[in-house]
Amino acid sequence: MEGLAPRDLVLANAEKKALAVASTLRGELVLGADTVVVLDGEVLGKPRDLSHAQEMLTRLGGRIHEVLTGVCLIRGGREARCSFVESTRVAFRDLDDSAIRGYLADIDPLDKAGSYAAQEDQGRLIEQIEGSLDNVIGLPVARVMAAIETHFTEPSAG
């Protein structure tokens, strides 16, 4: 999916994940999601190694970036589908090499978009979050629940 804009990329990835599972199920609600960090229009995915993680955090230090999560909800075996992208702006503190090395020693950055985990941050990297903290952690729960309620709740038999 090279060449896609970040919003289109997370949505395409979420839809691909959801469709892969939904095609095997009938009537079950399936959720696919994909989260990326975007800095100056560039997607920062998961780091290749610790050196790459340090490079990413150095770039993010003292700057504002965007966390995008694409979500696709599908009712297996049907055409019912709801997709959206949630965006959260995150401001990082100024970071020096010592702070970055200490942070990387305490967490495993290799499975995290942008090399950081908001749930493990404890104020070391993140200065401010504008939008959904759940989105930065990995899934915008309130928006997912609203989408389920709006698009997938069957009216009660009365």
Beta strands, then each sheet from edge to edge (+ up, - down):
strand 1: 29-39
strand 2: 42-44
strand 3: 64-75
strand 4: 81-92
strand 5: 126-130
sheet 1: 2+ 1- 3+ 4- 5+
end
